[in-house]
């Protein structure tokens, strides 16, 4: 045990007196580990020893990394990362590396994934300053994450399951929001995406129960399946004219959605798109030709459309009355 303590002390434990993110009077622990990685791929050699009895790390206050790292370093440090309440990687440069998964593969610069916060203790995360792509990094205890201005792709499961996260700032350069990127971020009440975003993948905001309003960026052309499913407080949604299709169950379970406008370029709408939208009363469709719809457009109950008024362009009422699934409303009104 004495040897392990000495080893930890020698390697790199310092008190981060000038780093505010490592100062938290509510922290449950005192330890602050600072490790400088001179050469990417060597973090494993610099890490402090784990608990002697369990070979795991006990929760500690802060891990501050500087220098150069690659994906191999992230993989090697999973247990260490999972024990830190604050992970500060703002002084890190992510570089290209190699990783062995049966065969040797090159890992790209400017990208990391599997930052072990999902089952870890992390509440605060600061990502590397040159990061361009991030995925698989949500956390049950995460309350704050700082994204670098270099970020371009917010990948699959980037913050999935971060149930305590309330706010986030998305850099202007981000153009891609991956599958389930924010799924089950139950306290996330507001998020703004720039018009540089061109893709939002399926289930991106699934289960964001506190999200009340959302503006889809003007370059997005498709609303994927279940993108906003079970966003139970969503009452306002803006769909740009660039959108041409809406996927299955895209707005299913949006219980507070009352009015929605579907722009004129939308030609297809998937199944169960508005199923479970209990307060939906007005649907404004701007296409004079009814978009091709699929089963359960307004739900599976035969009475689900009884409280919905469908507003369509002048001269197109008869087309909508004949169009499958569109006639399942209380009334069709030309405007």
N, C-alpha and C positions, 0 to 999 in steps of 0.2 A: 504493500500500500504506500509506503514512504517513497518507494522508487517511482510509482505512478505520479504522485504529487509533485515530486521534483521534476519529472519529465514534462508535466504540464506547465510548471512554472518557467522552465528553461525555454520552452518552445515559443510561446507568444502571448501570454495572458497579460493584458494591460488594461488600465482603466481609461475609457474613452472620454476624457474630461472636456474635449472640444466637440463632441458629437452629440447633438441634442436628441437624436432618435434613440440613443442608448441610455438616455436619462428618463426614468419613469418611476415616480414614487410609489406607483401601484404595482410594480413588478413583484413577483413572488420569489425572485432570486437575485443574487448580487453579481454573479460572474459575468465578465465581459471578455470574450476571446477576440483577439485581433490577429489575423494571419495574413502575411504578405507572401504572395506566390510569385516568385521571380520567374519561374519557368512553368508554362502550362503543362498540366499532366502530372504535377508533383504535389498537389494538395494533400494527397493521402499520406505522404511522408511527413507533412508538417502538422497534421491534426493532433490535438491532444488525445491522450489515451481515454477510452471510455471507462465507465464504472467497472472496477475490478471484479465485482461479484456477478454482474449481469452482462457485461460487455456491451451495454447500451449507455447512452449519455443521459444523465439526469437533466431536467429542464434548467436552462440558464438564461440570463437576461439578454445578452446580445452577442451576435457573431458579426464581426466586421471583416470583410475580405477586401484585399487590394491586390493589384498586380494583374497578371494574365491567367485566365483559366479557359478550359474547354469543357465539352460535355462529359468527358471522362472524369474530370474533377467533380462535377455535379453528381455523377453517379456514385463516385467513391465516398462522397460526403453526405449521403442520404440520411444516415442516423444522426450525424452532427447537426445538419440543417433542421431535422425534425424536432430537435430539442430546444432550439433557440426561440425566444419570444420575439426578438427583433432580428431580422436578417438585413444587413446593410451591405449591398454589393455595388454601391454607387461609384466606388473607386476601382471597379473591375473592368478590364477589357476582355471580351469574349473573342477567342481566336480559334482558328481551325485546328482540328485534332483528329485522332483516330480512336476507334472503339472496337472491341472484339465481341461480336455476337455470333459465334460460330465461324464467322469470317471477319477479317478486318475491314472496317468501313470508315470512310472519312466523315467527320462531323463538321458542319459548316461554321464559319465565323459568324458572329452577330446573332446567334440563336441558341437558346437553351430550353429544355423542357424537363418535366418531372422534378421540379423544385419541391422538395418533400415538405410541403405545408399542409397537404390534404389531411393527414392524420397527425400532423405535428402540432407544436405549440405556438407557431408564429402568429403574432397579431399585427406586426408592422413589417413590411417588406419594401426595400428600395432596390430596384433592378439595375443591372449594369448599364453604364452610360452610353455604350455603343450598340445596345441590343436592337435588332430589327425585327425579330420574330420571337414570340413567347407563347407557350402552350402548356397544358397540364400543370397548372400552378395554383389552383384554388386552395382554400383552407377553411376549416370549420370555425377557427378562432380569428380569422383575418379581419381586421377592421380598417386597415389602411395600406394602400400599395401605391408607390410612386413609379410611374412609367416614364422612360426616357423619351426625349423629343425625337430620337432616331427611330422609334418603333414604327413599323409598317404593317406587320401582320399580327393580329391578335387571334391566335390560333385555337384549335380544338380544346375544349375544356379549360381554357385559359384561367378562368376564375370560377368554374363550376363548383357549386356547393359552398360558396363563401357566404353563408347565411347571415353573418353579422356585418357585412360590408354595406354601408349606407350611401357613400358617394365615391365617385372616381372621375378623374380627368383623363380623357382620351386625347393623346397628341394629334395635332393636325395632320401629320403625315400618314396616319393609319388608313389603309384602303381596304382592309379585309377583316371581317369579323367571323371567326370560325364556328363550327358546329358546337353547340352547347357552351359557348364562350362565357355566358353569364347565367346559365341555367341554375335555378334554385338559389339565386342571390336574393333571398326573401326580404331583406330590408333595403335593397337598392331602390330608392324612390325617384331618382332622376339621373339620366345619362344623356349627354349630347354628343352626337357624332358629326364630324365635319362632312362637307360635300365631297371630300376626296374618297369617301367610302363608296366602293362599287359593288361589293358583295357582302351579304349577310346570310350565313348558312343556317340550315335547319336547327330548330330548338335553341337558337342563340339566346333568347330571353325567356325560355320556358320556365314557368314557375316563379317569375319575378313578381311576387305578390304585392309589393309596395309601389310598383311603377304605375304612375297615374296618367302620364302623357308621354308621347313619343313622336318625333318627326323623323320619318325615314329619309335618308339623304337623297338628293336629287339625281344621283347617277346610278342608283340601284334599279335593276331591271326585273328582279324576281323576288317575291316574298316566299321563302321556302316553307316547307311543311313544319307545322308546330312552332313557328318562330315566336309567337306571342301566346302560346297556349297556357292557360291557367294564370295569366296575368290578371288576377281577380279585381284589381283596383283600376285597371286601365280604362279610362273614360274618353280619352282624346287620342286619336291616331291620324297622322297626316301621311297620305300616300302620294308620292310624286307622279307626274304624268309619264315618266319613263318606265314605270312598272307595266309589264305585259302579262304576268301570270301570278296567281296566288295559290300556294300549295295546300295540301290536305291539312285540315285542323289548324290553319294559321292563327285564327283568333278564337279557337274553341276554348270555352271556359272563361272568357272575358266577361264576367258577370255584370260589370258596371258600364260596359260599352253601350251607349244609347243611339248614337248617330255615326254613320260611316259613309264616306264618299269613295267610290271606286272609279278611278280615272278612265278616260276614253280608250286608252291603248290596251287595257286589260282584255284578253281574249279567252283565257281559261281560268277557272276557279275549281280547286280540288274539293274532295269530299269533306263533309262536316266542318266546313270553314267557319261557320258561325254557330255551331252546336254549343249549347250551354251559355249563350249570350242572353241571359234572362231579361235584361232591360232594353235590349235592342228594339227600337221602334221606328227608325228611319234608315233606309238604305238608298243612297243616291248613286245610280249607275250612269256614267256619262257616255258609254258606248251605245250608239243607236242600234247596233247589232248585238243581241244578247250574248254575253260571254258563255262559252261552253262550260256548263256546271256539272258537278258530280253529285252522287247520292248524299242525302243528309245535309244539303247546303245550309239549312237553318236548324238542323237537328233531326233526330230520328222519330220524334213524336209527331203524329199527324196534325196536331194543333199548334205546333211550335211557331208557325208564321202568322198566327191569328192576331198578333199585336204589332205586326210589322207593316209599314207602308213603304212601298217600293216606288221611288221616283226615277223616271226614265226620260230621255230626250223626246221632244215633240215629234210625233209621227211614228213612234216606235212601240206604242202601247200594245198593239195587236201582236207584234212579234214576241214580246215578253209574255203575253198571255198564253201563247202557244209553246213557248220554250220550256223544256223540261226543267223542273225544280224551281224555276223563277215564279211560277204561278202559285206557289205555296205561301202566299202572303195575304194580308187582309185586303189590301187594295193596291192597284197600280195607277200611278198618277203621272201624267206628263208635265214636264216643267221646261 
